Amino acid sequence: MLPDERPARLAVGVVGVGRVGSALAVALGRAGHRIVAVSGVSAASRRRAADRLPNAAVLPADEVVGAADLVLLTVPDDALAAVVEGLAAVGAFKPGQLVAHTSGRHGLDVLSAAARQGALPLALHPVMTFAGGSEDVERLVGTSFGVTAPEPLRAVGEALVVEMGGEPVWVPEEQRVLYHAALAWVSNNLVTLVSTAADLLRQAGAERPDLLLAPLLGAALDNALRRGDDALTGPVARGDAGTVSAHLDVLRANAPEVVPAYVALARLTADRALRDGRLDPRAAEALLDALAGGTP
């Protein structure tokens, strides 16, 4: 995007300047917008603002909104509605002001109180995890953002995403929860799966589980994204009921809390392998018996 093609420079305010809000604010600042004010409740948020956004005033949330052309609401999903309603109750929003939240779950409905005061609502959800370090900003480059907006504002929302280095992906309002469920399922559960596998490998005597897991997981992810169900492999997809039964025995003895998840995921894998035709129905019957605790 050439300089003369960029949207007008905006005064940006961030309500909830945590990991996400501070990273997006830095990215917008690099694009030429002015980060004028932020609010944060925790000491960590205030330190992050001081480190990353030293020229932004730290103000109460309603004053942040009053100072901004573009308001970023980067608060937890379950707090978002209350924050919007509270700011609307004190008349904080202004006609023509852009108000964007970063929740994956929510669309535009949660911004209704702001829209009634003339604000222009946007939902801009970065499909990325944020750890709180400087790398968060760099990871925005090429990251997809789930964009939901009134049709006249679609180009505005997409332009803001591009300015932050991201790739806009349109998500219809009625599909926001399903979209977010898919992302949370894979990203959050992946962390749990990897951490649990590392714990089990340590029990098995591996001093550096990461050395075993990194190449395996890298190949598995690449294959899954490129080949879908054609990438299914392992004892469940092959119908090796004896191996699965042995897994469950050793897990019951060493990590019983893992067993329900192992069984649930194995059943999902078996269902996909059956639909794909790679798992023989007779082998599947023995496999399901093993998962139910029987003898294969």
N, C-alpha and C positions, 0 to 999 in steps of 0.2 A: 504494500500500500504506500503510494507516494505521499509526502507530507501534505500537499494541498488536497489530497483525497480523504484525509483523516476527519473523523467527526470533530466538532468543536471541542476545545479543551474544557474539561469539567472540574469543578471543585468537588472532591470526593470525601465523604464522611463514612466511617466504618463503625457500626454498632456491634460490639462483640469482637474486639481485635485479638482473637486467638490465633491458632496456627493457620487456619484457612484465611481469615480476614487480613492478617498481616501480609501473607504471601500474595494475595490478590492485589492488595494496596500497593505493594512494591512494584508488581508488574504493571499496574496502571500508571504509577509514577514514572516508570521507565518509558511508557508510551507518551508521556508529556502531560498527563493530567496532574492536578495539584491535590495532594492529600492534605486536607485542611484540618480535620478533627477526627478523633477516635474516642471510643469509650470502651472501658474494660473493667470487669469486676475484680478479677483475681490479681494478685501481685505478679504472677507470671505473665499475664496479659499486659500489664503496665510496663514490665521490664522489656517485653518483646516490642512494644510500641516505641519505647525509648531507644532501643537498639536499631530497629529497622526503619522507623518513621520519626526521626528526631525533630522534624519541622512541623509535625502535626500537634495541635493542641489536644490535651486530654480533658474531655468535658463530659458532663452528664449526657445521657443518650438523647434527650430531647433537644439539647443545644447542638449536638453533632448533626442531627437531622436539619435543624434550622440553618446550619452553616453550609449545607451541601446542595449541589445540583444533582449529584448521584449518591444515593445512600446504599451502602452494602450492609445488609442484615446477615451477619455471619454468626448466628447464635444456634444452639442445639435445636434439632427438629421439634422436640416436644415443647420447647420454650417459645418458638417462633410466633405462634398465634397470640400468646399473651403479650409479647413484646410489641407486636403491631397494634393490638387493641389498646395497650397502655399508651403508646405514643399518639395514637389517634385521639384518645380521650383528652389529651392536653393540647390538641390542635397542632401537633408538631409538623405534619406533612403539608407541603405547599403544592398548588396547582402547577403542573408542568414539570415537576420534579421526578427524576427517575428513581425508583425504589426497587432494588434487586435483592433477592435472597439467594442463598447457595444450598438450600436443602434439596436433596434428591427426592425425598418423599413428596414434598408439597409442590403444587403448581401455583396458579394465580389466585385461587379462592382464599388462601391464607392472607393475601394482601388486599382483600376487599375493603377493609376499613381505611386503608391508605388511599385506595382508588376513589372512595367516596369523597375524599378531600381534594381530589384532583390530581393525585400522584399517578405516575405512569408505571405500571407493575411489570417486573421481569423476574423470571426464575432462571438462574444461571448456575448449574451444578457441575463443578469440576469432577471428572471421573478419575480421581487420584487420591491416594492416602497422603496425609501430611504429618510428618514426624516432629516438626517444630524447628528444624535446622535450616541453614541457608540453602540447602539443596532443594527445598520445597519450591522456591521460585523458579529454579532452572527446570524442574520437572514439569512445570506448566507448559513448556514449549512442546507442542505436538499433542498435548493432552486434550481429549474430547471433553466438551461441556454439553450437558443436556440442557437445551434451551426451550423454554416455553414462554410465549408472550402473546398479547393481542396481535392479530395479523399486521396492523399498521406499525407495530414496534418490533416486528421480527428482525428487520434489517438492523435496527439499533442494537438489539441484544447480540446478534451475530457479529456485528462490528466490534463491540466491546470484547467479545471472546477472542476474536482475531488479534486485537490489540494486546491482549495479555499473552499472546503466543499460542492460544489454543485453537481447537477445531470444533466449530459448532455442529451439534447434532440435534435436529428438531425432535421434540418429544411432545405428543399431543397431551393436553391437560388431563384427559381421562385415563391416560396410560402412565402417569407419573409413578404411582405406587408400584405397579408391576415392574417398570423400568428400574426403580430403586431396589426392589426385592431381589432382582437378578444380580445387580452389582454387589449388594451386601452379602448375598449368598456366597458369591465366589471370592470376594476379597477378604471378608472377615473370616470365613471358614477356612480359607487357605492358610491364614496365619495360625489358626488353631491346629490344622492338620500338620503343618510343617513343625510347629513347636512340639506337638505330641510325638511325631515320628522321631524328632531329635532326642526327646526324653527316653523313648524306648530303645533307641540305638545306644545311648549312654549305658542303659541297663544291660545291654548286650555286650558292652565292653568297648564301644567305639569312643575314642577320646575326642575326635573331631567329626561329629555328625555332618557338619556342613560340607566336608569334603566328599562324603557319600551322596548327599542330597542335591547339591548344586547341579552337577551334570545331569542327574536323573530327572530332576524337576524341570530344568531348562528344556530338555528334549521332550518331556511329556507335555509341557505347555505349548511348545512349538508345534508338535504333532496334533494336539487337540485343536488348536486354532486353524491349522491348515487342512486337517483331514476329518475333523468331527468324529463321529462314531467309528470311522475306519481306524482310528488310533487306539481303540479299546484293546487292552491286553491284560495279562495277569491271570491269576487262578479263577477269578469270578467269570471273566469273559470266556475263559476256556472251559468252564464247568468242572474245574478240579475240586470236587467236593471234599476229598480227603485233606487237601492242603488247607482249605478254608476251615475245616473242622479243627485241624491242628492249630491254626492261628487263634481260633476262639478259645481253645484249651489253654494256650500259653498266655493269652490276654486275661482270661479269668483269673489266672494264678498271679499275674504280675501287674496288671493294670485294669482291674474290673470296670473302672469308670469309662474305659474306652469301648467296651463291648457293645453297648447300644448304638453308638455312632458307627462302629464297624459294620454291624448288621444292617442298619438303615441304608448306608451308602452302598453296601454290597447288593442289597435288593434293588436299589435304583440302577446300579450298573448291570445287574442281571436282566432287568426289564429292557434296558437299552440294547443289550447284546441279543436278546430274544427278538426284539423288533427288527434289528439289523440282520438277523439270520445267521449270526456267527456262533450263537449258543444253541446247541441241540436241545429240543424240548425235554428229552429223556434225561440229559445231563442236568438240565435246569431243575428237574424234579428232585434229584439227589442233592443238588446244591441248596435248594430251598429247605430241604429236610435238615441239612447241616446248619443252616442259619437259624432254624427253629430249635436247635439244640439236640437234634436226633443224631443217629449214627448213619453216615453216608454209605 
